[in-house]
Amino acid sequence: MTDRLPRKLADHPSVQAVLAKPRDKPSPVIDAAWLKEICLAAGADDAATVSLDHPDLAGEREHVQRALPGTKTLVSLVVRMNRDDVRSPARSVANQEFHRGGEIINEAGHTIVRTLQDAGYRAINPSATFPMEMEHYPGRIWVVAHKTVAVAAGLGAMGLHRNVIHPKFGNFVLLATLLVDAEVSAYGEALDYNPCLDCKLCVAACPVGAISKTGEFDFLACSTHNYREFMSGFTDWAQTVADSEDAADFRSRVTDSENVSMWQSLAFKPNYKAAYCMAVCPAGEDVLGPYLEDRRGFLGTVVKPLQDKVETLYVREGSTAKAYAERRFPHKPVKEVDGGYPPR
């Protein structure tokens, strides 16, 4: 090999040290049991793999290959969240759980990728949550679609509320995906049933009617309210600052509570306004017991506190979400915003 290197490069101490070491090439196929073991040891509560050639991942291939050229396998990770934190009407408690779960699963992904790297494989761990590829906003900003991968790998199925429901842990999970440049000895298989109970509690809990009983989903209704302090909501808030004549005019448009809430999301991490569909979901073998034992009691302790909570609902002018919120939750103040999205 040194004959093919320029003399200056061949004489470098680092080059000589590397060439002096025996180089064992890693197996072209990763052992599935070993990979699952290192995923669980790193902090994941479940993991499964799927080939990038899986027909359900056709829409992901271009994006995945751009992020890690040569990717052959996707590793889907699951981390559980504490259920009652997510269910609490005190949304600071729920948001802390979301963010803590994100930290855990990102750390697990980092550790697994380090182990794969040390074994001779190329791998990356795109963020489970944020940051994302914001130069593409308002288009696709995520590197890989974690939900799509998890379903293809057999770690759950999509519920009526558009959250992945793990057969054991329910929808109280966060997902991440690793990209690896090798095949795996055994891949996961999609579930042959959907853990979703079709109980419609997510429909009953959503304060802006984003989820219909027949399965339709109003993305703008969900995004405008639940993601008020994320990308588009911040843009709308910034526009309000720019459009205000002076401080008094700004304060007439935005309350102190809204301002400090936006500050908290900027200073800490973005906070969800609702995510009630996830909070009330009783699906999953570890979750289902209390609902089956006392459905009326479940409604009273889990669903009704979220329905009864007095909170501002953010809706677009003239939207079906506005009409729904005013009719279904008259005790919740409704505020019209443009959502911060660019004009159509």
Secondary structure, DSSP 8 states (H G I E B T S, - for coil): -GGGS-HHHHTSHHHHHHHHS------SEE-HHHHHHHHHHTT-SEEEEEETT-GGGTTTHHHHHHHSTT--EEEEEEEE--HHHHH-SSHHHHHHHHHHHHHHHHHHHHHHHHHHHHTT--EE---SSS---GGGTTS---SS-HHHHHHHHTS-EE-TTS-EEBTTTBT-EEEEEEEESSEESS-----SS-------HHHHH-TT--B-TTS-B-HHHHHHHHTTTSHHHHHHHHHHHHH-SSHHHHHHHS-HHHHHHHHHHHHS----S--HHHHH---STTTSHHHHH-HHHHIIIIIHHHHH----EEEETT-HHHHHHHHH-TTS-EEEE-TT----
